[in-house]
Amino acid sequence: MVYRYIAFIQLLIISCIITIIDQVSKKTVFNVLEKTERREIVLIYKILNLEHVTNTGGFWGAFRGHNEIITVVNIIVFPFLLVIFNKFIFVSLFTRIGLGFVIGGALGNILDRLFLGHVRDFIHLVFIRWPVFNLADTFISIGAIIMILSLLKEKKEP
């Protein structure tokens, strides 16, 4: 029982840190763009720009214009992440860290949808054809990769 409590606290701390980093990054970048009265700032020429994009769609802009439906789906799906956590509670800390990244990133985007009606995206990789994204998207992707690698590693161990 104590282990379950400690594991839950670990997940809560990781998720909160990720959500805070995401929200602070969005607020900071959008404030800088607003103060400079620009929609885009070149950070590394032909590689990386900060760009003002509001996303009313899903991941990478899919289903653009359906923010209400996506918000409802996200709110319904979010508790399932906690159910998944309950299943993985006795696996490695590495797996729980990955899940914390996914939950924190998802929560960051859900907060945007609930309070702003859209998700704030700002990272534009100019050198490839890729949609503009944010740190929450990055954390979700990294968390999923961490979980997959961790679970594959745990499967191989006797």
C-alpha positions in Angstrom: 0.0 0.0 0.0 2.8 2.4 0.8 4.5 1.6 -2.5 1.3 2.4 -4.4 1.1 5.8 -2.5 4.8 6.6 -3.3 4.3 5.6 -7.0 1.3 7.8 -7.2 3.1 10.8 -5.7 6.0 10.2 -8.1 3.6 10.3 -11.1 1.8 13.4 -9.7 5.1 15.3 -9.3 6.4 14.3 -12.7 3.1 15.2 -14.4 2.8 18.5 -12.6 6.4 19.5 -13.5 5.8 18.6 -17.2 2.5 20.6 -17.2 4.1 23.6 -15.6 7.0 23.5 -18.1 4.6 23.3 -20.9 2.3 26.2 -19.7 5.2 28.5 -18.8 6.9 27.9 -22.2 3.7 28.7 -24.1 3.0 31.8 -22.0 6.6 33.0 -22.4 6.9 32.5 -26.1 3.5 34.0 -26.9 4.3 37.0 -24.7 7.6 37.5 -26.6 5.8 37.2 -29.9 3.1 39.6 -28.8 5.6 42.2 -27.5 7.7 42.1 -30.6 4.4 42.3 -32.7 5.6 39.3 -34.8 4.0 36.0 -35.6 7.4 34.4 -36.1 10.9 34.7 -34.8 13.9 33.0 -36.4 16.0 31.2 -33.8 18.3 29.2 -36.0 18.2 30.2 -39.7 16.4 27.6 -41.9 16.3 25.2 -38.9 14.2 26.5 -36.0 11.6 29.2 -35.6 9.2 30.3 -32.9 5.8 30.8 -34.6 2.4 31.9 -33.3 -0.1 29.1 -34.2 -3.4 28.3 -32.6 -4.5 24.8 -33.1 -8.3 24.0 -32.9 -7.6 20.4 -34.2 -6.0 17.4 -32.7 -2.4 16.2 -32.6 -0.4 18.0 -35.4 -3.5 19.8 -36.5 -5.6 16.8 -37.5 -9.4 17.4 -37.3 -8.9 21.2 -37.4 -11.9 23.2 -36.3 -13.4 20.5 -34.1 -12.0 21.8 -30.8 -15.2 21.0 -28.7 -15.3 17.4 -29.8 -11.6 16.9 -29.3 -11.8 18.5 -25.8 -14.6 16.1 -24.8 -12.7 13.1 -26.1 -9.5 14.3 -24.3 -11.4 14.7 -21.0 -13.0 11.2 -21.4 -9.6 9.6 -22.4 -7.6 11.3 -19.6 -9.0 9.1 -16.8 -8.0 6.0 -18.8 -4.4 7.2 -18.5 -4.8 6.9 -14.7 -6.2 3.4 -15.2 -3.1 2.6 -17.2 -1.0 4.0 -14.4 -2.8 1.7 -12.0 -1.8 -1.3 -14.2 1.8 -0.1 -14.5 2.2 0.9 -10.9 4.5 -2.1 -10.1 6.7 -1.7 -13.1 9.9 0.3 -13.2 10.4 3.9 -12.3 11.4 4.5 -15.9 8.0 3.4 -17.1 6.3 5.6 -14.6 8.4 8.6 -15.7 7.3 7.9 -19.3 3.6 7.8 -18.2 4.2 11.0 -16.2 5.4 12.7 -19.4 2.4 11.6 -21.3 -0.1 12.6 -18.6 1.7 16.0 -18.0 1.8 16.8 -21.8 -1.9 15.7 -22.2 -2.9 17.9 -19.3 -1.0 20.9 -20.7 -2.9 20.7 -24.0 -6.3 20.0 -22.2 -5.8 23.1 -20.1 -5.2 25.2 -23.3 -8.4 23.7 -24.8 -10.5 24.3 -21.7 -9.3 27.9 -21.0 -8.4 29.2 -24.5 -10.5 27.2 -26.9 -7.4 26.1 -28.8 -3.9 24.7 -28.2 -1.0 27.1 -28.5 1.7 25.7 -30.8 5.0 27.5 -31.4 7.9 25.2 -32.3 8.5 25.2 -36.1 11.2 22.9 -37.5 11.8 24.8 -40.8 14.1 22.2 -42.3 11.4 19.5 -42.6 7.8 19.5 -43.5 6.3 19.1 -40.1 3.4 20.8 -38.4 4.1 23.4 -35.7 4.0 21.9 -32.2 4.6 22.6 -28.6 6.4 21.1 -25.6 3.4 19.2 -24.5 3.4 17.3 -27.8 7.1 16.7 -27.4 6.6 15.4 -23.8 3.8 13.1 -25.0 6.0 11.6 -27.7 9.1 11.3 -25.5 6.9 9.7 -22.7 5.4 7.1 -25.1 8.9 6.2 -26.4 10.2 5.9 -22.8 7.3 3.6 -21.9 7.7 1.4 -25.0 11.5 1.0 -24.5 11.0 0.4 -20.8 8.3 -2.2 -21.3 10.4 -4.0 -24.0 13.4 -4.0 -21.7 11.3 -5.4 -18.8 9.9 -8.2 -21.1 13.4 -9.3 -22.1 14.6 -9.5 -18.5 14.1 -12.9 -16.8 
